[in-house]
Amino acid sequence: MNELVFFINNVVIAGSVTGSIYAIGAIGVTLIFSIMRFAHFAHADMMTFGAFMVLLLTTLFPAAGASIGVPTALIMLPLAMVLTAALAVGIDKAFYKPLRAHGVKPIVLVIGSLGVTLMLQGLIRLFSGTGGQSLYVDDRKEIFRLALPFEGVRAPIVITEPQLYLFVITLVAVVALHIFLNRSRLGKAMRAMSDNPELAQASGINTNTIVAVTWVIAGGLAAIAGTLLSLDVTFKPDLSFFLLLPIFAAAIVGGVGHPYGAIAGGFVVGFAETLAVFNWNVLLRPFRDSLPAWLELPSNLAFVGTEYKIVVPFFILVAILVWRPTGLFKGKVI
């Protein structure tokens, strides 16, 4: 049972945390692709920007959350979402909209997004420095230990306060997005534009409004993902470097242009990363005495070392593209 608890802590909980972050990030990537038909490589930097805005606001008002008993960073998250959404809309109007007006090919927009990536990275490093910083400026991160009522089980199930907030906010965000896309007029218009932009425009849908709404949603979700990840670990200005490949892999695994596929892809990539670096020798310890004498288990039975975890999404991406190029969920539509 101790080994099982270790598995729950290091695979089930850790995989759920990583999958939630990737899912929220991948939703933004797939929404942008489904509406504007290009891969936005600066999305991970928008996630970093959102987290940095929370850090800045939390530093300015460190005691704002003490009165209601929640981390100040969560109180500042809605404002950071607004700022990140404004940044996303501003970037579109300043860089991408003029390119679309000239009728450039999507690859030009992709290259432009790489330039935006470098610009955002430089600005974030300029104002935040290069070191890691905790979003718990004047708060204390709570750690909950759940002891199991079984004889001989000494190890508790461990979950942190930011992880609980992450699960709740991810669920709320997914449900809210589902209701918006399926019940609201704007959501239905987004689906129509994703399916056929020319027909949507001919039907009287204001495509400029749809594009702006898409950027607002993508920017807000980016701020949520970056903030919740930084709450769980720490804020780093190079956060985007570790997020870019996994969120794109999640979007492609789930099916580019399919938000629900992005959610599934995020959890597939998150659990694949966690399972790849887990030391399976721990689960085999109770059976060690029953194994043949000549069979000696190595101390580390992980598929890859922790330092190589970043390559796991790449292998998943290649495998999915070979096996099922359309992803787990077919579509380019919402």
ZAVOTOR-743235 format. One line per 8 residues: number of its first residue (from 1); their letters; for each residue y, z, x of C-alpha. Coordinates in Angstrom, 3 decimals. Example, Ala and Ser with C-alpha at 12.3 -4.5 7.8 and 13.67 -1.06 7.14 Angstrom:
1> as> -4.500:7.800:12.300; -1.060:7.140:13.670
***
This chain:
1> mnelvffi> 0.000:0.000:0.000; 2.395:0.646:2.882; 1.800:-2.902:4.066; 2.442:-4.191:0.542; 5.726:-2.281:0.374; 6.668:-3.807:3.719; 5.935:-7.250:2.238; 8.069:-6.510:-0.829
9> nnvviags> 11.015:-5.367:1.308; 10.871:-8.193:3.835; 9.742:-11.119:1.678; 10.258:-10.509:-2.041; 13.657:-8.811:-1.840; 14.887:-10.660:1.249; 13.730:-14.006:-0.157; 15.423:-13.325:-3.483
17> vtgsiyai> 18.685:-12.457:-1.717; 18.610:-15.551:0.482; 17.535:-17.773:-2.408; 20.356:-16.495:-4.619; 22.965:-17.292:-1.957; 21.546:-20.770:-1.343; 21.264:-21.453:-5.086; 24.915:-20.622:-5.787
25> gaigvtli> 26.035:-22.714:-2.819; 23.773:-25.639:-3.731; 25.114:-25.739:-7.311; 28.584:-26.521:-5.965; 27.229:-29.241:-3.664; 25.262:-30.904:-6.443; 28.147:-30.721:-8.958; 30.484:-32.461:-6.508
33> fsimrfah> 27.874:-35.122:-5.775; 27.085:-35.747:-9.425; 30.749:-36.269:-10.351; 32.227:-37.850:-7.199; 29.094:-39.314:-5.602; 29.550:-38.012:-2.058; 28.119:-35.194:0.031; 30.822:-32.590:0.620
41> fahadmmt> 30.101:-31.160:4.056; 33.054:-28.783:3.872; 31.466:-26.793:1.041; 29.993:-24.173:3.389; 33.467:-23.690:4.894; 34.834:-23.104:1.400; 32.244:-20.333:1.098; 33.540:-18.860:4.362
49> fgafmvll> 37.130:-19.223:3.163; 36.333:-17.353:-0.058; 34.767:-14.496:1.894; 37.774:-14.420:4.240; 40.159:-14.180:1.278; 38.181:-11.195:0.002; 38.332:-9.602:3.467; 42.091:-10.163:3.646
57> lttlfpaa> 42.748:-8.751:0.167; 40.412:-5.810:0.767; 42.254:-4.996:3.990; 45.586:-5.070:2.149; 44.342:-2.921:-0.773; 41.416:-0.898:0.619; 41.325:1.769:-2.101; 41.499:-0.532:-5.132
65> gasigvpt> 37.854:-0.052:-6.077; 37.620:3.690:-5.528; 38.982:4.545:-8.988; 36.130:2.766:-10.802; 33.390:3.367:-8.247; 32.703:-0.189:-7.085; 33.355:-1.827:-3.698; 36.923:-3.038:-3.325
73> alimlpla> 35.600:-6.419:-2.229; 34.155:-6.979:-5.717; 37.494:-6.128:-7.315; 39.149:-8.750:-5.104; 36.462:-11.380:-5.741; 38.040:-12.893:-8.912; 41.350:-13.390:-7.097; 39.522:-14.914:-4.123
81> mvltaala> 37.737:-17.265:-6.537; 41.100:-18.432:-7.860; 42.426:-18.964:-4.311; 39.305:-20.853:-3.230; 39.390:-22.992:-6.363; 43.057:-23.769:-5.646; 42.113:-24.698:-2.078; 39.363:-27.003:-3.357
89> vgidkafy> 41.704:-28.767:-5.808; 44.386:-29.025:-3.107; 41.960:-30.546:-0.614; 40.902:-33.107:-3.201; 44.467:-34.115:-4.020; 45.519:-34.252:-0.370; 42.477:-35.936:1.183; 39.848:-37.262:-1.208
97> kplrahgv> 41.918:-38.559:-4.139; 43.947:-41.021:-1.989; 40.679:-42.304:-0.515; 39.163:-42.770:-3.984; 42.344:-44.555:-5.113; 41.798:-47.091:-2.329; 38.236:-47.652:-3.504; 36.581:-46.601:-0.252
105> kpivlvig> 32.820:-46.275:0.032; 31.204:-42.824:-0.281; 30.414:-42.716:3.439; 34.160:-42.685:4.161; 34.532:-39.621:1.928; 31.637:-37.964:3.755; 33.339:-38.573:7.112; 36.580:-37.261:5.627
113> slgvtlml> 34.776:-34.086:4.553; 33.667:-33.576:8.161; 37.340:-33.642:9.159; 38.121:-31.087:6.447; 35.268:-28.947:7.798; 36.782:-28.863:11.291; 40.223:-28.125:9.872; 39.013:-25.198:7.754
121> qglirlfs> 36.920:-23.786:10.593; 39.913:-23.876:12.916; 42.218:-22.194:10.416; 39.718:-19.463:9.580; 39.106:-18.715:13.261; 42.854:-18.723:13.922; 43.588:-16.014:11.362; 40.345:-13.994:11.350
129> gtggqsly> 39.369:-14.082:15.020; 35.891:-14.828:16.282; 34.129:-11.498:15.734; 32.243:-10.180:12.734; 33.943:-7.830:10.258; 32.583:-5.714:7.417; 33.913:-6.195:3.891; 33.421:-2.469:3.362
137> vddrkeif> 36.857:-1.590:4.724; 37.343:1.750:2.975; 34.004:1.967:1.165; 30.489:2.986:2.059; 27.528:0.698:1.467; 24.951:2.433:-0.687; 21.262:2.044:0.157; 18.700:2.873:-2.524
145> rlalpfeg> 15.167:3.949:-1.579; 12.581:3.823:-4.343; 9.518:5.910:-3.533; 6.330:4.691:-5.194; 4.160:7.319:-6.970; 0.953:6.446:-5.105; -0.992:8.685:-2.765; -0.639:7.759:0.881
153> vrapivit> 2.400:5.501:0.341; 5.074:6.725:2.708; 7.357:3.680:2.886; 9.885:3.280:0.045; 11.149:0.045:-1.474; 14.637:-0.431:-0.040; 17.450:-2.315:-1.759; 21.148:-2.178:-0.997
161> epqlylfv> 24.113:-2.003:-3.343; 25.368:-5.531:-2.475; 21.920:-6.955:-3.224; 21.945:-5.450:-6.713; 25.390:-6.911:-7.348; 24.146:-10.246:-5.990; 21.227:-10.431:-8.436; 23.405:-9.505:-11.412
169> itlvavva> 26.265:-11.884:-10.524; 23.837:-14.739:-9.792; 22.228:-14.299:-13.202; 25.616:-14.156:-14.941; 26.877:-17.232:-13.058; 23.778:-19.289:-13.888; 23.864:-18.349:-17.594; 27.622:-19.005:-17.797
177> lhiflnrs> 27.209:-22.408:-16.133; 24.385:-23.316:-18.509; 26.481:-22.395:-21.563; 29.508:-24.259:-20.174; 27.594:-27.477:-19.446; 25.732:-27.524:-22.747; 28.136:-25.987:-25.272; 31.716:-26.732:-24.191
185> rlgkamra> 33.544:-30.047:-24.588; 34.482:-30.082:-20.908; 30.874:-29.451:-19.905; 29.623:-32.295:-22.080; 32.335:-34.537:-20.652; 31.169:-33.629:-17.136; 27.622:-34.574:-18.059; 28.828:-37.876:-19.490
193> msdnpela> 30.858:-38.675:-16.374; 27.931:-37.743:-14.160; 25.709:-40.146:-16.076; 28.125:-43.103:-16.209; 31.725:-42.710:-14.917; 32.905:-46.126:-16.168; 31.543:-45.588:-19.674; 32.981:-42.062:-19.768
201> qasgintn> 36.427:-43.364:-18.841; 36.163:-46.145:-21.432; 35.264:-43.508:-24.040; 38.581:-41.750:-23.498; 37.432:-38.954:-21.157; 40.148:-37.928:-18.721; 38.263:-38.338:-15.444; 41.040:-36.707:-13.408
209> tivavtwv> 40.651:-33.534:-15.470; 36.878:-33.594:-15.006; 37.262:-33.981:-11.246; 39.697:-31.047:-11.128; 37.385:-28.855:-13.222; 34.474:-29.733:-10.946; 36.436:-28.612:-7.897; 37.476:-25.391:-9.652
217> iagglaai> 33.856:-24.539:-10.502; 32.616:-25.482:-7.023; 35.369:-23.456:-5.346; 34.740:-20.400:-7.531; 30.995:-20.482:-6.885; 31.612:-20.960:-3.156; 33.756:-17.814:-3.083; 31.030:-15.859:-4.914
225> agtllsld> 28.277:-16.965:-2.525; 30.282:-16.375:0.646; 31.522:-12.975:-0.493; 28.149:-11.648:-1.633; 26.510:-12.791:1.596; 29.244:-11.144:3.676; 28.903:-7.951:1.642; 25.190:-7.810:2.356
233> vtfkpdls> 25.518:-8.489:6.081; 28.972:-9.001:7.580; 31.741:-11.573:7.541; 31.702:-14.049:10.413; 34.045:-17.020:10.848; 31.070:-19.231:11.761; 29.239:-18.374:8.529; 29.301:-22.030:7.487
241> fflllpif> 27.192:-23.050:10.480; 24.237:-21.063:9.123; 24.807:-22.084:5.491; 25.456:-25.826:5.623; 21.912:-27.093:6.250; 20.140:-24.654:3.864; 22.426:-25.360:0.888; 22.138:-29.122:1.385
249> aaaivggv> 18.384:-28.773:1.748; 18.311:-26.740:-1.470; 20.358:-29.363:-3.325; 18.097:-32.201:-2.138; 14.865:-30.280:-2.698; 15.880:-29.506:-6.279; 17.189:-33.021:-6.937; 20.699:-34.098:-5.990
257> ghpygaia> 22.996:-34.022:-8.996; 20.833:-31.588:-10.960; 22.312:-28.031:-11.142; 19.087:-26.448:-12.359; 17.247:-28.216:-9.568; 19.761:-26.750:-7.103; 18.886:-23.258:-8.354; 15.160:-23.902:-7.940
265> ggfvvgfa> 15.738:-25.542:-4.557; 17.766:-22.569:-3.371; 14.926:-20.160:-4.058; 12.344:-22.546:-2.570; 14.307:-22.777:0.686; 15.136:-19.061:0.693; 11.529:-17.943:0.258; 10.279:-20.583:2.702
273> etlavfnw> 12.604:-19.206:5.383; 11.531:-15.636:4.671; 7.806:-16.413:4.595; 8.057:-18.460:7.812; 9.462:-15.557:9.859; 7.344:-12.812:8.237; 4.762:-11.195:10.518; 1.532:-11.702:8.578
281> nvllrpfr> -0.287:-9.396:10.971; 1.123:-6.498:8.945; -0.806:-7.505:5.808; -4.026:-7.965:7.800; -3.967:-4.483:9.362; -6.097:-2.840:6.615; -8.841:-5.456:7.268; -8.774:-5.182:11.044
289> dslpawle> -11.881:-2.980:11.239; -13.930:-5.435:9.169; -13.116:-8.391:11.414; -15.592:-9.525:14.129; -15.169:-7.865:17.497; -14.405:-11.170:19.174; -11.556:-11.893:16.741; -8.462:-10.095:17.965
297> lpsnlafv> -5.325:-10.590:15.946; -2.112:-11.250:17.895; 0.703:-8.781:17.435; 2.924:-11.432:15.864; 1.544:-13.873:13.301; 4.861:-15.332:12.130; 4.953:-19.102:11.753; 8.266:-19.298:13.629
305> gteykivv> 10.439:-16.806:15.449; 13.514:-15.413:13.752; 15.753:-17.379:16.101; 14.205:-20.626:14.819; 14.621:-19.830:11.119; 17.368:-22.431:10.828; 14.846:-25.249:11.394; 12.775:-24.318:8.311
313> pffilvai> 15.162:-25.971:5.792; 15.115:-29.114:7.923; 11.323:-29.389:7.752; 11.381:-28.707:4.000; 14.050:-31.374:3.599; 12.025:-33.984:5.490; 8.826:-33.107:3.611; 10.516:-33.393:0.215
321> lvwrptgl> 12.175:-36.701:1.119; 8.802:-38.111:2.165; 6.764:-36.673:-0.699; 9.276:-36.826:-3.566; 12.616:-38.459:-2.669; 14.147:-37.586:-6.049; 13.504:-33.867:-5.510; 11.643:-31.399:-7.693
329> fkgkvi> 13.924:-32.271:-10.625; 14.639:-35.931:-11.078; 18.206:-36.812:-11.611; 21.590:-37.682:-10.379; 22.903:-36.366:-13.642; 23.792:-32.942:-14.943
***
